[in-house]
Amino acid sequence: MKLYNTLDKKVVDIKPLKEGRFSIYNCGPTVYFRMHIGNIRAYVDWDVLYRALKYMGYEVDRIMNLTDVGHMTADEDFGEDKVETQAQKEGKDPLNISNEYIRTVLEDFSTMNILSPKGNKVDPNMDLSKLEEEGWTRATSYIDQIISMIKKMKENGYTYETKQALYFDVTKLDDYNIFTNQSLEEKQEGVREEVGVDPEKKHPADFVLWMKRVGKYENHMMHWESPWGDGFPGWHIECSAMSTSVLGEKFDIHTGGIDHISVHHPNERAQNIGAFGHPSVQYWVHNDFLTGVEDIKISKSSGKGANLSDALSLGFDPMDIRYLFVSVNYRVQLKYTKESLEGARNARLSLISKLKALYKQSSEEGNILEDYKQKFIDELNNNLNISGALGVISEMIKSDEKPQDILTTVYDFDRVLGLNLKEEVEKKELDIPEEVLKLANERIEARNSKNYEEADRKRDEIENMGYHMIDTKDGYTIEKK
């Protein structure tokens, strides 16, 4: 397989450290609010990566973190702890806030058919004490490992202490800015943190490993004893400690959003070198943003967020949203609009309609078409080119192969796509009300007469009655919303 490695700034062949076995760390959500739809795009991308590697026969060791302490607003050291701030807003304990929003993560993963890090269907009602069994790691469960890793960095001469915090000294690392090729002088000019928060801080790019419970954070609700005083960990050290504690000092793939390239991931890499004397990650793989109509990044902190419930309230099926996300490469910025969702819905329902026609012609169990499977794998190997993989399906449907063989092969491909195609194709046909069928026929007549305004009006009436009408080369299909 080839993937885009951010450090190499190009698509490279990826080879696991252990033959036949990949290890992956997914940067997961900070659990202070319901995930925005941009988060979900990323987790669909990494779900496809996981499924693709499994499909090609690899074993995959994968974990995803749940940040429940220490992630500051604006990703700066002296911001407000996101979880604690939300806890104060809602008048709840931070642990209860984390649990509440972890539950929404599980719900959204289940709804979107995103597998758990261990590769299982997600039970939204699962016992939260068993999260780690499914591959989720909570920062507050790794405090001992965090302290142990910081001790190694201190012993290796990468830290210094002030009255307020223990810092990582970025000037001790020659290639700290390898991700961006930005000099430390340029970095200093671009640092957003307010001047004078900690007068003992040596360089603006130095970052907190352990924040002491003094000054601004004197009353911080979540805190632990450490060699540097009572306090709590910085955000960056949590990911380094969790990933290396579970996956080892060296592992294969670290994923995240492109917003992590400038600060979070350089800091993680620096910590790993500071603790172990070498980088831990072979391949850094980043997905691009999801944007709204105004091309503003959709995020919780920007206030431009839209969560999954918002999308579903517009009448879209979760698999419409998944289809949109899987059909666009993870490195491409994706516009998330009603129009793009409608396009994805139409494409998905058109595919299902074609597969249903094949299903009606199938009389026996089919076989996988190996030539098409190899074409599908070739597209996966090409930097997860899912649009090309969908093209293979289209080519196969148009072929003269046996209907049952095409269906069996498409269902096999869906182990990667995760669109629940077999379930959709083979579910019982709905009884469509006569009034809806009448409107559908009237729409066809209007369209054939080139009365497109009337055709659109009929389609809107059908939509308002709770049905989708999808045009096909043989006429149309109708699906319940």
C-alpha positions as CSV (number, residue, x, y, z in Angstrom):
1,M,0.0,0.0,0.0
2,K,1.0,3.6,-0.7
3,L,0.0,6.4,1.6
4,Y,0.9,10.1,1.9
5,N,3.5,10.5,4.6
6,T,3.5,14.0,5.9
7,L,7.2,14.0,6.9
8,D,8.3,12.9,3.5
9,K,5.7,15.2,1.9
10,K,4.9,12.6,-0.7
11,V,3.1,9.3,-1.3
12,V,5.4,6.4,-0.1
13,D,5.2,2.6,0.1
14,I,4.3,1.7,3.6
15,K,5.9,-1.4,5.2
16,P,5.1,-2.6,8.7
17,L,7.8,-2.9,11.3
18,K,6.5,-6.5,11.9
19,E,5.8,-8.5,8.8
20,G,2.1,-8.9,8.2
21,R,1.1,-6.7,11.1
22,F,0.5,-2.9,11.3
23,S,0.2,-0.8,14.4
24,I,-1.9,2.4,14.3
25,Y,-2.6,5.2,16.7
26,N,-5.6,7.4,15.8
27,C,-5.8,10.8,17.4
28,G,-9.3,10.7,18.9
29,P,-11.8,13.2,20.2
30,T,-11.6,15.5,23.2
31,V,-14.7,14.5,25.1
32,Y,-16.2,17.9,26.1
33,F,-18.9,18.2,23.5
34,R,-20.7,16.1,20.8
35,M,-18.3,15.4,17.9
36,H,-18.7,17.8,15.0
37,I,-19.2,16.3,11.5
38,G,-15.5,17.2,10.6
39,N,-14.4,14.8,13.3
40,I,-16.6,12.1,11.9
41,R,-15.1,12.6,8.4
42,A,-11.7,11.8,9.9
43,Y,-12.9,8.7,11.7
44,V,-14.6,7.4,8.6
45,D,-11.3,7.9,6.7
46,W,-9.3,5.9,9.4
47,D,-12.1,3.3,9.5
48,V,-11.6,2.7,5.8
49,L,-7.8,2.6,6.3
50,Y,-8.2,-0.1,9.0
51,R,-10.8,-2.0,7.0
52,A,-8.5,-1.9,3.9
53,L,-5.5,-3.3,5.7
54,K,-7.6,-6.1,7.2
55,Y,-9.1,-6.8,3.8
56,M,-5.6,-7.3,2.4
57,G,-4.8,-9.8,5.0
58,Y,-2.8,-7.7,7.6
59,E,-3.2,-8.0,11.3
60,V,-3.8,-4.6,12.8
61,D,-3.1,-3.4,16.3
62,R,-5.0,-0.1,16.7
63,I,-5.9,2.3,19.5
64,M,-7.7,5.6,19.6
65,N,-7.4,8.1,22.5
66,L,-10.2,9.8,24.3
67,T,-8.8,13.1,25.8
68,D,-10.5,13.8,29.1
69,V,-8.1,16.2,30.7
70,G,-5.5,18.8,29.8
71,H,-6.6,19.8,26.2
72,M,-6.6,23.6,26.4
73,T,-8.7,26.0,24.4
74,A,-6.8,27.2,21.3
75,D,-4.4,24.3,21.9
76,E,-2.2,26.5,24.0
77,D,-0.6,25.7,27.4
78,F,-2.3,28.4,29.4
79,G,-5.8,28.2,27.9
80,E,-8.9,26.8,29.7
81,D,-9.1,23.0,30.0
82,K,-11.9,22.1,27.6
83,V,-13.4,19.3,29.7
84,E,-13.3,21.3,32.9
85,T,-14.7,24.4,31.3
86,Q,-17.7,22.4,30.0
87,A,-18.1,20.8,33.4
88,Q,-18.4,24.2,35.0
89,K,-20.9,25.4,32.4
90,E,-23.1,22.4,33.0
91,G,-22.5,22.2,36.8
92,K,-21.2,18.7,36.6
93,D,-18.1,16.7,37.6
94,P,-15.5,16.5,34.8
95,L,-15.6,12.7,34.9
96,N,-19.4,12.8,34.3
97,I,-19.0,15.2,31.5
98,S,-16.4,13.0,29.9
99,N,-18.6,9.9,30.3
100,E,-21.6,11.7,28.9
101,Y,-19.7,12.7,25.7
102,I,-17.9,9.4,25.3
103,R,-21.4,7.9,25.1
104,T,-22.2,10.3,22.2
105,V,-18.9,9.2,20.5
106,L,-20.1,5.6,20.7
107,E,-23.5,6.5,19.4
108,D,-22.1,8.4,16.4
109,F,-19.7,5.6,15.6
110,S,-22.5,3.0,15.7
111,T,-24.8,5.2,13.6
112,M,-22.0,5.7,11.0
113,N,-20.9,2.0,10.9
114,I,-17.5,3.0,12.1
115,L,-15.8,0.0,13.8
116,S,-14.2,0.2,17.2
117,P,-10.4,0.5,17.2
118,K,-10.4,-3.3,17.7
119,G,-12.5,-3.8,14.6
120,N,-15.9,-4.6,16.2
121,K,-19.3,-3.2,15.7
122,V,-19.8,-0.4,18.3
123,D,-22.4,-1.0,21.0
124,P,-23.5,2.6,22.1
125,N,-24.7,1.1,25.4
126,M,-21.5,-0.7,26.3
127,D,-20.0,-0.6,29.8
128,L,-17.6,2.4,29.8
129,S,-15.3,0.5,32.1
130,K,-14.5,-1.8,29.1
131,L,-13.5,0.9,26.7
132,E,-9.9,-0.3,26.6
133,E,-11.0,-3.8,25.6
134,E,-12.3,-2.2,22.3
135,G,-9.1,-0.1,21.8
136,W,-10.1,3.3,23.3
137,T,-7.6,4.7,25.7
138,R,-8.6,7.5,28.2
139,A,-5.9,10.0,29.2
140,T,-6.9,9.9,32.9
141,S,-6.2,6.2,32.9
142,Y,-2.6,6.7,31.8
143,I,-1.3,9.2,34.4
144,D,1.4,6.8,35.7
145,Q,2.7,6.1,32.2
146,I,2.7,9.9,31.5
147,I,4.7,10.6,34.6
148,S,7.1,7.8,33.8
149,M,7.7,9.1,30.3
150,I,8.3,12.6,31.5
151,K,10.9,11.3,33.9
152,K,12.8,9.8,31.0
153,M,12.8,13.1,29.2
154,K,14.0,14.8,32.3
155,E,16.8,12.3,32.8
156,N,17.8,12.8,29.1
157,G,18.1,16.6,29.5
158,Y,15.1,17.7,27.5
159,T,13.2,19.5,30.3
160,Y,13.3,22.4,32.6
161,E,11.1,23.5,35.5
162,T,9.5,26.8,36.4
163,K,7.3,27.8,39.4
164,Q,4.3,27.0,37.2
165,A,5.1,24.0,35.0
166,L,7.6,21.5,33.7
167,Y,8.5,22.3,30.0
168,F,10.0,20.5,27.1
169,D,12.9,22.5,25.7
170,V,12.5,22.5,21.9
171,T,15.9,24.0,21.3
172,K,17.4,20.7,22.4
173,L,16.0,19.1,19.3
174,D,17.7,20.0,16.0
175,D,14.8,19.0,13.8
176,Y,11.9,20.0,15.9
177,N,10.3,21.8,13.0
178,I,10.7,18.9,10.5
179,F,6.9,18.9,9.8
180,T,6.8,22.5,8.7
181,N,10.4,23.4,7.9
182,Q,9.8,26.5,9.9
183,S,12.7,28.0,11.9
184,L,12.4,28.5,15.6
185,E,12.7,32.2,15.0
186,E,9.7,32.1,12.7
187,K,7.9,29.9,15.2
188,Q,8.6,32.4,17.9
189,E,7.0,35.2,15.8
190,G,3.9,33.0,15.1
191,V,3.2,31.9,18.7
192,R,-0.3,33.0,19.8
193,E,0.0,32.5,23.5
194,E,-0.2,35.8,25.5
195,V,3.1,37.2,26.5
196,G,4.1,37.0,30.1
197,V,1.9,34.1,31.3
198,D,5.1,32.4,32.6
199,P,8.0,34.8,32.7
200,E,10.4,31.8,33.3
201,K,9.5,30.1,30.1
202,K,12.7,30.1,27.9
203,H,11.2,29.9,24.4
204,P,7.7,30.6,23.2
205,A,7.6,27.2,21.4
206,D,8.5,25.3,24.5
207,F,5.5,23.4,25.7
208,V,4.1,22.1,29.0
209,L,4.6,18.5,30.0
210,W,3.2,18.9,33.5
211,M,1.2,21.9,34.7
212,K,1.4,22.6,38.4
213,R,-1.7,23.4,40.4
214,V,-0.7,27.0,41.2
215,G,-1.7,30.4,40.1
216,K,-4.4,30.2,37.4
217,Y,-4.8,26.5,37.9
218,E,-4.8,26.5,41.7
219,N,-8.3,25.1,41.8
220,H,-8.1,22.8,38.8
221,M,-10.5,20.0,39.5
222,M,-8.6,17.1,38.0
223,H,-5.1,16.7,39.5
224,W,-2.5,14.1,40.5
225,E,0.7,14.0,42.6
226,S,3.9,14.0,40.6
227,P,7.7,14.6,41.2
228,W,7.0,18.2,40.0
229,G,4.1,18.8,42.3
230,D,0.4,18.4,42.4
231,G,-1.0,19.1,38.9
232,F,-2.1,17.6,35.6
233,P,-0.5,16.6,32.3
234,G,-0.2,18.7,29.1
235,W,-2.2,17.6,26.1
236,H,0.8,16.5,23.9
237,I,2.3,14.1,26.4
238,E,-0.9,12.2,26.8
239,C,-0.8,11.0,23.2
240,S,2.9,10.1,23.3
241,A,2.4,8.1,26.5
242,M,-0.7,6.3,25.4
243,S,0.6,5.4,21.9
244,T,3.9,4.1,23.1
245,S,2.6,2.4,26.2
246,V,0.3,0.2,24.1
247,L,2.0,0.0,20.7
248,G,5.6,0.2,21.8
249,E,8.5,2.6,21.4
250,K,8.2,2.2,17.6
251,F,4.9,1.8,15.7
252,D,3.8,2.2,12.1
253,I,1.1,4.8,11.5
254,H,-0.1,7.8,13.4
255,T,-3.2,9.6,12.0
256,G,-4.7,13.0,12.7
257,G,-6.1,16.1,11.1
258,I,-3.9,18.6,9.2
259,D,-4.5,21.1,12.1
260,H,-2.1,18.8,14.1
261,I,0.8,19.3,11.8
262,S,2.0,22.7,13.1
263,V,2.0,22.0,16.9
264,H,0.6,18.8,18.3
265,H,2.4,16.3,16.2
266,P,5.8,18.1,16.3
267,N,5.4,18.1,20.1
268,E,4.5,14.4,20.2
269,R,7.5,13.5,18.0
270,A,9.8,15.7,20.2
271,Q,8.6,13.9,23.3
272,N,9.2,10.5,21.8
273,I,12.8,11.4,20.9
274,G,13.3,13.0,24.3
275,A,12.2,9.8,26.1
276,F,13.5,7.1,23.9
277,G,16.3,8.6,21.9
278,H,14.6,8.0,18.5
279,P,11.3,8.8,16.7
280,S,8.4,6.4,17.4
281,V,6.3,6.8,14.3
282,Q,7.1,5.5,10.9
283,Y,4.3,7.2,8.9
284,W,2.3,10.3,9.8
285,V,-0.9,10.4,7.8
286,H,-3.2,13.4,7.9
287,N,-6.7,14.1,6.6
288,D,-7.8,17.5,5.3
289,F,-10.7,19.6,6.6
290,L,-14.3,19.4,6.0
291,T,-15.6,22.8,5.1
292,G,-19.0,24.5,5.0
293,V,-20.5,26.7,2.4
294,E,-18.3,29.7,3.4
295,D,-15.2,27.5,3.3
296,I,-14.7,27.8,7.0
297,K,-13.3,24.8,8.8
298,I,-16.1,23.0,10.7
299,S,-15.1,22.7,14.3
300,K,-16.5,22.9,17.8
301,S,-14.2,25.6,18.9
302,S,-14.9,27.9,15.9
303,G,-18.6,27.8,16.5
304,K,-19.2,26.6,13.0
305,G,-19.9,23.1,14.0
306,A,-22.6,20.7,12.8
307,N,-23.0,17.4,14.5
308,L,-24.4,14.2,13.2
309,S,-27.9,14.9,14.6
310,D,-28.0,18.1,12.6
311,A,-27.2,16.2,9.4
312,L,-29.7,13.5,10.0
313,S,-32.4,16.1,10.8
314,L,-32.1,17.3,7.2
315,G,-33.5,13.9,6.1
316,F,-30.3,12.2,5.1
317,D,-29.5,8.6,5.9
318,P,-26.2,8.0,7.9
319,M,-25.0,6.0,4.9
320,D,-25.5,9.0,2.6
321,I,-23.0,10.9,4.8
322,R,-20.6,7.9,4.9
323,Y,-20.8,7.6,1.1
324,L,-19.9,11.3,0.7
325,F,-16.9,10.8,3.0
326,V,-15.6,7.6,1.6
327,S,-15.9,8.8,-2.0
328,V,-13.5,11.7,-1.5
329,N,-9.8,11.0,-0.8
330,Y,-8.7,11.7,2.8
331,R,-6.2,14.3,1.6
332,V,-8.8,16.4,-0.3
333,Q,-10.6,19.2,1.4
334,L,-14.3,18.3,1.2
335,K,-17.2,20.7,1.0
336,Y,-20.0,19.7,3.3
337,T,-23.2,21.2,1.9
338,K,-26.8,20.1,1.3
339,E,-25.9,19.8,-2.4
340,S,-22.9,17.5,-1.8
341,L,-25.0,15.4,0.5
342,E,-27.8,15.1,-2.0
343,G,-25.3,14.1,-4.7
344,A,-24.0,11.4,-2.4
345,R,-27.5,10.2,-1.5
346,N,-28.4,9.9,-5.2
347,A,-25.2,8.1,-6.1
348,R,-25.7,5.6,-3.2
349,L,-29.4,4.9,-3.9
350,S,-28.6,4.6,-7.6
351,L,-26.0,1.9,-6.7
352,I,-28.4,0.1,-4.5
353,S,-31.1,0.2,-7.2
354,K,-28.7,-1.4,-9.7
355,L,-27.7,-4.1,-7.1
356,K,-31.4,-4.8,-6.4
357,A,-31.9,-5.4,-10.1
358,L,-29.1,-8.0,-10.0
359,Y,-30.5,-9.5,-6.8
360,K,-33.8,-10.2,-8.5
361,Q,-31.9,-12.1,-11.3
362,S,-29.8,-14.1,-8.8
363,S,-30.9,-17.6,-8.1
364,E,-27.9,-19.1,-6.3
365,E,-24.9,-18.2,-4.2
366,G,-22.2,-16.4,-6.2
367,N,-18.4,-16.5,-6.3
368,I,-16.0,-13.6,-5.9
369,L,-14.7,-12.3,-9.2
370,E,-10.9,-12.4,-8.6
371,D,-9.9,-10.1,-11.5
372,Y,-12.2,-7.4,-10.2
373,K,-11.1,-8.0,-6.7
374,Q,-7.5,-7.4,-7.7
375,K,-8.5,-4.1,-9.4
376,F,-10.2,-3.1,-6.2
377,I,-7.1,-3.9,-4.2
378,D,-5.0,-1.9,-6.6
379,E,-7.1,1.2,-6.0
380,L,-6.9,0.7,-2.2
381,N,-3.1,0.4,-2.5
382,N,-3.0,3.6,-4.5
383,N,-3.3,5.9,-1.4
384,L,-6.8,4.7,-0.6
385,N,-8.3,5.8,-4.0
386,I,-11.9,4.9,-3.1
387,S,-13.3,6.9,-6.0
388,G,-11.3,4.5,-8.2
389,A,-12.6,1.5,-6.1
390,L,-16.2,2.7,-6.7
391,G,-15.3,2.9,-10.4
392,V,-14.4,-0.8,-10.3
393,I,-17.9,-1.6,-8.9
394,S,-19.5,0.4,-11.7
395,E,-17.4,-1.4,-14.3
396,M,-18.3,-4.7,-12.8
397,I,-22.1,-4.0,-12.7
398,K,-22.0,-3.1,-16.5
399,S,-20.1,-6.4,-17.3
400,D,-21.5,-9.6,-18.6
401,E,-20.6,-11.5,-15.4
402,K,-23.2,-13.5,-13.6
403,P,-25.5,-11.4,-11.4
404,Q,-24.9,-13.5,-8.3
405,D,-21.1,-13.2,-8.8
406,I,-21.3,-9.5,-9.1
407,L,-23.4,-9.2,-6.0
408,T,-21.1,-11.5,-4.0
409,T,-18.1,-9.5,-5.1
410,V,-19.7,-6.1,-4.2
411,Y,-20.6,-7.4,-0.8
412,D,-17.0,-8.5,-0.3
413,F,-15.8,-5.0,-1.3
414,D,-18.2,-3.5,1.2
415,R,-16.1,-5.0,4.0
416,V,-13.9,-1.9,3.2
417,L,-16.6,0.6,2.3
418,G,-18.8,-0.1,5.2
419,L,-22.0,1.0,3.4
420,N,-24.2,-1.9,4.6
421,L,-25.0,-2.8,0.9
422,K,-26.1,-6.3,1.5
423,E,-28.6,-5.2,4.2
424,E,-29.9,-2.4,1.9
425,V,-30.2,-4.6,-1.2
426,E,-31.9,-7.6,0.5
427,K,-34.2,-5.8,2.8
428,K,-37.9,-6.3,2.2
429,E,-39.4,-4.1,-0.5
430,L,-41.6,-1.3,0.9
431,D,-45.2,-0.8,0.0
432,I,-45.1,2.6,-1.7
433,P,-48.4,4.6,-1.2
434,E,-50.4,5.1,-4.4
435,E,-50.3,8.9,-3.9
436,V,-46.4,8.8,-4.0
437,L,-46.4,6.6,-7.1
438,K,-48.9,9.0,-8.8
439,L,-46.6,11.9,-8.0
440,A,-43.6,10.0,-9.3
441,N,-45.3,9.2,-12.6
442,E,-46.4,12.9,-12.9
443,R,-42.8,14.0,-12.3
444,I,-41.6,11.7,-15.1
445,E,-44.2,13.1,-17.5
446,A,-43.3,16.7,-16.6
447,R,-39.6,16.0,-17.0
448,N,-40.2,14.3,-20.4
449,S,-42.1,17.4,-21.4
450,K,-39.1,19.5,-20.3
451,N,-41.3,21.2,-17.7
452,Y,-38.4,21.1,-15.2
453,E,-40.0,23.5,-12.7
454,E,-43.1,21.2,-12.4
455,A,-40.8,18.1,-12.2
456,D,-38.9,19.7,-9.3
457,R,-42.2,20.6,-7.5
458,K,-43.4,17.0,-7.8
459,R,-40.1,15.8,-6.4
460,D,-40.3,18.1,-3.5
461,E,-43.8,16.9,-2.8
462,I,-42.5,13.3,-2.7
463,E,-39.7,14.4,-0.4
464,N,-42.2,16.1,2.0
465,M,-44.2,12.8,2.1
466,G,-41.0,11.0,3.4
467,Y,-39.7,9.4,0.2
468,H,-36.7,9.8,-2.1
469,M,-37.2,9.4,-5.9
470,I,-34.0,8.4,-7.7
471,D,-33.9,8.4,-11.5
472,T,-32.4,5.4,-13.2
473,K,-31.8,4.4,-16.8
474,D,-34.8,2.1,-16.6
475,G,-37.1,4.6,-15.0
476,Y,-36.9,5.4,-11.3
477,T,-36.8,3.9,-7.8
478,I,-38.4,5.1,-4.6
479,E,-36.8,4.8,-1.2
480,K,-38.3,5.7,2.2
481,K,-36.4,8.4,4.0
